[in-house]
Amino acid sequence: MSFAAQLAIADVAVLEHLGEEQDVRYVASNGAVADVRGIFDEAYVKVEAGEVGYSSSGPAVFLRTAGLSSDPRTDDFRVVARGKTYKLREAMPDGMGGILLLLHWVV
């Protein structure tokens, strides 16, 4: 079994058993809806180390791309988690079938 396949199995197991995992509604721009398991963090902190260095915080969710109804890197989708609606700020694929979506709240 390939490393990518083993990682996909591990991701699914973590998403099913981690305390913060929950159902997340992914709504593609064409209206297609996918209810998927994800790890949602309302105060995710992104740190950029470099010459200047900075950090930012905001909502984020980790999802497996296999269950999504569109490609989050190119679609104008919405995510509904914990009763709030969010839009994409930045997509960070892990290269192994998972993606971290940095979000912002939509009023």
C-alpha positions in Angstrom: 0.0 0.0 0.0 1.4 3.4 -0.9 2.2 6.1 1.6 -0.6 8.3 0.2 -3.1 5.5 0.7 -1.9 4.9 4.2 -2.1 8.6 5.0 -5.7 8.8 3.6 -6.7 5.9 6.0 -5.0 7.7 8.9 -6.7 11.0 8.1 -10.2 9.4 8.0 -9.5 7.7 11.3 -8.4 10.9 12.9 -11.4 12.8 11.5 -13.7 10.1 13.0 -12.2 10.0 16.4 -10.7 13.4 17.3 -12.7 15.4 19.9 -12.9 18.5 17.7 -14.1 16.8 14.6 -17.6 17.6 13.4 -19.8 17.7 10.4 -19.1 20.5 8.1 -21.4 21.6 5.2 -19.4 22.4 2.1 -21.6 24.3 -0.5 -20.1 24.6 -4.0 -20.8 27.6 -6.1 -23.1 25.5 -8.3 -25.2 24.6 -5.3 -23.9 21.1 -4.8 -23.8 20.3 -1.1 -21.4 17.9 0.7 -21.7 17.1 4.4 -18.3 16.0 5.4 -16.3 15.4 8.6 -13.6 18.0 9.3 -11.5 19.5 12.0 -12.7 23.0 12.6 -10.7 25.5 14.6 -12.3 28.9 15.2 -9.0 30.5 16.3 -6.4 28.8 14.0 -3.0 30.6 14.1 -0.9 30.8 11.0 2.7 31.7 11.5 4.9 32.9 8.7 8.6 32.8 9.6 10.8 34.7 7.3 12.7 37.9 7.2 9.8 39.9 8.5 7.8 37.1 10.3 4.1 37.5 11.2 1.2 35.6 12.4 -2.5 35.8 11.9 -5.5 34.0 13.4 -8.9 33.1 12.2 -11.2 30.2 11.5 -9.9 27.2 9.6 -11.0 23.7 8.8 -9.1 20.6 7.6 -11.0 18.4 5.2 -10.4 15.4 3.0 -10.8 16.6 -0.7 -12.3 13.2 -1.8 -15.6 14.1 -0.1 -16.0 17.6 -1.5 -18.3 18.6 -4.3 -15.8 20.9 -6.0 -12.1 21.9 -5.9 -11.8 24.4 -3.1 -8.7 26.0 -4.7 -10.8 27.2 -7.7 -14.4 27.3 -6.6 -16.2 30.2 -4.8 -17.7 27.9 -2.2 -19.1 28.4 1.3 -18.5 26.3 4.5 -21.1 26.1 7.2 -19.7 25.1 10.6 -21.1 25.6 14.1 -24.0 27.5 12.6 -21.9 30.2 10.9 -21.1 30.6 7.2 -17.6 31.1 6.0 -15.8 31.9 2.7 -12.3 31.0 1.7 -9.3 33.2 2.6 -6.6 30.7 1.6 -6.4 27.1 0.6 -3.4 25.0 1.7 -3.5 21.5 0.2 -1.2 18.9 1.9 -0.5 17.0 -1.3 -1.9 13.8 0.1 -5.7 14.3 -0.3 -6.3 16.8 2.6 -6.7 20.5 2.5 -6.6 23.2 5.2 -9.0 26.0 4.4 -8.3 29.3 6.1 -11.7 31.1 6.3 -13.4 34.3 7.1 -16.9 34.7 8.5 -19.7 35.9 6.1 -22.4 38.0 7.7 
